[in-house]
């Protein structure tokens, strides 16, 4: 199967026709899926923009002066869109899509400038609605992952609550920052502002099952914007994946955080399917809209997902620590040889 390149850039407004056509032409030659952020598109202009683009696209429009997200496709590969969630405030497009026989949820987002963690909680819920285990989220998050590694000449750490929420979403959806994973010690930035400020606000988050298909990830050269594009090259395997096997890791039972998560999962499932929420579970037998067997299966499914997600998160933590230690060892080794 051929390589699919997905690129995303905050283009700082495309209301001006000359700039819009120029940007379309520029990125059509570079990417198979082009995600444009801060487009300043309006619902009235979407058909005109699609005509100028020349193929399929999805828009989250708001006004001609602010916000807007567009996901534009080229006819260079096979894909099918099964469902979509479009934000009417111009902040995200979420697609349930099959790309070359591989089904994923593709989310393009424009994060708020202010510290609004509820936005990312909403994104998580919208993504989860489609039920796909494979997820790609990309855009201008307006939040950095690591203040030390991802900013330059910043005096304060911006949007700390949103950052904490993003880390929570990463944990729940088994997402990883693919560029940072492939460039653990590199300092590069996707946005440049006044007073020489720079930061990495634009990035891809993918589920761990897609990591093996990512040939490369990069931060490109800016063009008519103060943001640089970010991109990944994907090559999906032609081999159809089986369900595989999974075995519960008993060591999770010693993790207080995991135990609390499971308790919350059980409560969530019970509340979702109970007939009368007013009945106290501790004093009365609850009645449910589904059979007890199906309820038990739903609880197991929920807990299984949490166990896989938690295990994957712990593994990534360990891998990052190992990489950091190896890097420090290599620095010490070089220093020793110089002396």
N, C-alpha and C positions, 0 to 999 in steps of 0.2 A: 504494500500500500504506500501511496505517496505521502510526503510530509505535509502537514497542515500547519501554517503559521498564523497565530492569533496575535494581533497587535492592538494596543490601547493607548490613547493619548488624550489629555485635556487640551482641546484646541482653542479655548478662550473665545468662543463665539464664531458662528458660521452664518450669521444673518446677511453679511455682505456677499453678494453673488460671486464676485471675482475670487475672493478668498475661499469660498466654499468649493467652487469648481477646482481650484488649485489644490486644496487639501484632498478632495476626492481623487484627483489624478495622481497626486503624490503617493498616497497610501494604497491605492488600488494596485500599484506595481510592486508593493512590498509584502502585503499580507493577504491571506485567504479570508480571514474574518477580521474586520476592522471595527473596533469599538471606539466611538468618539464621545468624549465627555465635555460637558458645558457647551453644548451645541447652540443654545438659544433658538431651538426649533419651536414651532407652533403647530398645533394639530391641523390648521388650515393649509400649512405649507408642506406637509409630509408627502403628499402625492407628487408635488413638484420636485422635491428633493430626491425622491425615489426615481423619478424619471431622469434626473440629472445623473444619478448614480448608475442607473442602467440595469439593476438587478434587484434581488430581494433584500429587504431591510426591515427592522423593527425600531420604533421610536417611543421614547418617553418624553413628551413635550410639555413645556410650561409657558414660557413667554419668549419674545424676541430679544429680551435683554438679560435673561438669566436662566441658569440650569439647563437641563436637557441632556438626554443620553440616546445614542443611536448605536445599533448593532447592524452592521452592513456585511453582506455576504458576496463573495465572488462565485462565479459558476465554474470553479476549478476543481470542485470535489462534490461528492454525494452527501446530502444531508436531508433530514426531514424534521420539521418542527411539530411536535405533538401537542404542546400547550405553551401558554405564555402568561406571565403576570407583568402588567405594565403599570408603573407608578404615574398617577395623574399629576404629581407635583414635580415631575422631571428629574427624579433621582435614581431610578433603577429600571432595568429591563431584565427579567428572569425567564429563561427559556428551557423547556423540556425538549431536548433535541437529540437526534441520532446522527452521529458523524461517522461515516464509513462503518456502519453496523455496530458502532459503540455508543451506547446511550448515556448521556450525561445531563446534568443541570448546569447551564451556563448563565452566570449572573454578571451583569455589567452595572457598576454602582458609582454614584457620585456622592461621597460622604459629606455630611454637613460641616461647615466651618466651625461651628460651636461645639461644645462638649455635650453631645446628645447620645448617650449609650442606647437609648430606646430605639434609635434608628437601626442599629446593628442587631438588636434583638428581633426587630421586625423582619430584617433581611433573613435571619436564621429561620424564622417561622415560615416565611414565604418559600425559601429553598426546600425546607423539610416537607412542605406540602406535596411536592412532586414525587418524593419517595425514592429518588435515585441515589445509589450509594456513591456514584462517581460525580464529583462536583468541581467546577472551575469558577472562581470568583475573581473579577479583575476590575480595576478602575482607579479613580482618584479617591483614596480613602480619607484624605485630610487628617490622617493619624499615622505616625511612624511606629514601627515595631520596637525599635531599640533607640533610645535617646542618644546614647553614646556613639553607636555605629551609624545611625541614619540621619544625623543632623550636623550642621556646621554653622558656627557663629550664632547659635540660639542662646538666649539668656534664660528662658524658662521652658519647661516641658509642657507642651500644649495638650489639651484634651485628655487628661489622665483617666477620666471615667470611661470614655469611649475606648481608650487603649485597653483597659481592664476587661471591658465587655467583649472586644474583639478576641482577646486571648481566651475568654470563656467560650465564644462561638467556635474558635479553632479547636478547642478541646471537645466540644459537643459534636461537631461535624467531622472531626478527624482531618482538619485542614493543616496544611503546612505552607510556609512562605518559600516557594521553590527557588527564587533567585538567591535568597540568603542561604538556603541549604546548599546551593551549588557554589556560592561565593562567601563562605563563612567569615572571612576576615577582611573582605574588601569594602572600602568606603566609597560608594558612588551615590549620586543623587539624581532625582528625576524632576526636581523643581528648584528654580533659582529666583530669589526675591531681593528686596532692598537690603542695603547694608551688608551685602555679600552673603546673606543667609541662603542656605541650601538644605534640602531634605529629601528623603525618599518617601514621597507620599503616594506614589503610583506603584502598584505591584500585583502579582498574581498570587492567589491562594488556591491550592488544589488538594484533593484528597490523596492519601498515600498510595492508593491503587493506581493512580495515573502517573505517579512519579517515574515509573519504569518506562513510560512512553515519551517522556520529555527529553528530547535530544539536546536542547540547549535553551537557556533563558538569558535575556540581555536587556540592557537599558540603551536605547538608541540615541540618535542625535536630534536635538530639538529643531523644529521647523515652524516658524511663524507662531510661536507660543513660548511661554516661560516654562513649559513642561516638556520633558523628553518622553518619547514613546517607550513603552515597555512591551516585551514580546516573548513568546515561547514558541518553540518548534516541536510539534507533536507527530509521532509516527505510531499509530495504533497497530497492534499486532493483528495479523490476519487470522490467527488461531482463536477460535471461539473459546471463551473461558468457561470452565465448569464451576459448580458451586464450591468445590474444594471442601476441606474439612476444617473444623475449628474446635479447639479444646480449651475449656475454661482454665485460667491460671489461678490456682488455689491461693497464691500469695496475695492476690487482690483482697482477700478476706481480712488481711491485716492492715489494709489501707483505710483509715478513718474517712477520708474524702470519698473513696469509692463506696463505702457502706452507706454514707449519707446520700450519695447520688442514687443508689438502688432504692433506698427508702422513698426518696422523692419520686422515682419512676413508678413504683408501685402505687403510690398515692395518686399520681397523675392518671394512670390507667383506670383506677377505681372511679375517680371523679368523672372520667370521660364516659364511662358506660353505666353508671348507676342510674336507676330509675328515679329515685327521690333523694337528692343531695341533702335534704334537711334531716334525714335519719342519721343518728350518731352511730358510727361504725362500732364503737366500743360497747354500746348498750343494746343494739338491735341488729338483727340479721338484715343486711342490705339486699335489695333486689336490683337486678341488672337487666339491661336491654338485650344482652346476649347470654348464651349458656355459660355455665361455670367452666366448662372445658375450654370454650373459646376465650373466656376471660383469662384463664390460666395461660393459654397459648400467647395471648397478647402481652401479658406480663413478662413471660419468658423472652418474647421477641424484643421488648423494650430493654430488659436487663442485658440481654445478649449484645445489643447494639452499644449500650453504655460500657460493657466490659471490653469489647473490641476497641472502642474509641479511647478508653482510659489506658488500656495496654499499649496502644499505638503511641499515645501521648508520652507515656513513661519511657518507651523505647527511644523516641525522638530526643527526649531530655537527656537520656544516657549517651546517645550518639553525639549530641552536641557537646556534652561535657568531655567525652573522649577526644573529640576533634580539638577542643580548646586546650586540653592537656598536651596532646601531641604537638600542637602549635607552640606552646610554651617550652616544651622539651626541645623542639628544633631550634628555638631562639637561644636557649641556654647552651645547646650543643655548638651553635655557631660562635657564641660569645667565648666559650671555652677554647675553641680552636684558634680564635683570634689572639687570645691571651697566651 
